Amino acid sequence: MLKEQGVEATADYVSRIKFKMKGKGKRKAKAAVAPAPEAAAAPAVPKDAISIGLLQKAKKLAKELGGIKEAKAAIDALAQILD
């Protein structure tokens, strides 16, 4: 078929071309899979961020102490003791 078109191709040359074609398909599939975990990675969270769980505990503490003002006063007093 290639000879009819004037192209000389040895069996070795055809084999190398076929091998490269197979390899390219596999590489593309791996490359497409690799970025997916990076996209699923969580965004960077600031060091001073507070989690929902901690906020729920703070809410419970404020309720137990009689309100936000009382909880803040207790935390300020604790900070003075610890310093």
N, C-alpha and C positions, 0 to 999 in steps of 0.2 A: 504494500500500500504506500509506504513512504518512498520506496524505490521508484514507483511510478511517477511520483511528484519530483523526483530528482534529489531526494534527501538520502544520504548514506547514514545508516544507523546500525551500529553493532548491537549484539545482544547485551553486552556489558553496559553500553550507553542507555539502552532502554530500561535495563534493570535499575540503574542509578536514578533515572528520572522517576520511575514508579516508586522507588523507595522514598525519594524526597517528597513526592506527592502524598504518600501515606503519612509521613512524619509531620507535614504541615497541618493536616487535619487534626491530629492528636494534640499538637501544640496549641492550636486555637482553642480547643475544648478545655485544656488545662488553664490557659490564660483567662478564659471566661469564668472559670470556677474560682480562681484565686481572688479576684476582687470582692466577691460576695461576702466573705467574713469581715473584711475591712469596712464594708458598708454597714454591716450589722453591729459594728463596734459602737459602744455607748459614747455620746458626746462628752467632751472634757467637762468635769464638774469642778467648780471653784473649791478651794480648800476650806473656805468658811461656810459652805453650803450645809443646810440642815435637812436631814431626811424626814420623810413623813412620819416614821416611827418615833423620832425624837420630838417632833411637834406634838404628836398625840400624847406622849408622856408629859410634856410641858403643860398641855391643856389639862391633863388629869391633876398635875401638881397644883396648878392655879385654882382648879375647882376645890381641891382639898384644903387649900390655904385661905379660901374665901374670895378669890379674885386675882386679877392681874397685878394690881398695885401691891397686894400682900405678897404674892409670889416674887415680884421684882425686889421688894424690900428684903425678903428672905435670902434671895440669891446675892444681893449686894452685901448683906451681913456675912454670908458664907465666904464671899470673895475677900472681905477684910480679914476674916479669920485665917484663911489659907495663905494670904500674902505675908 
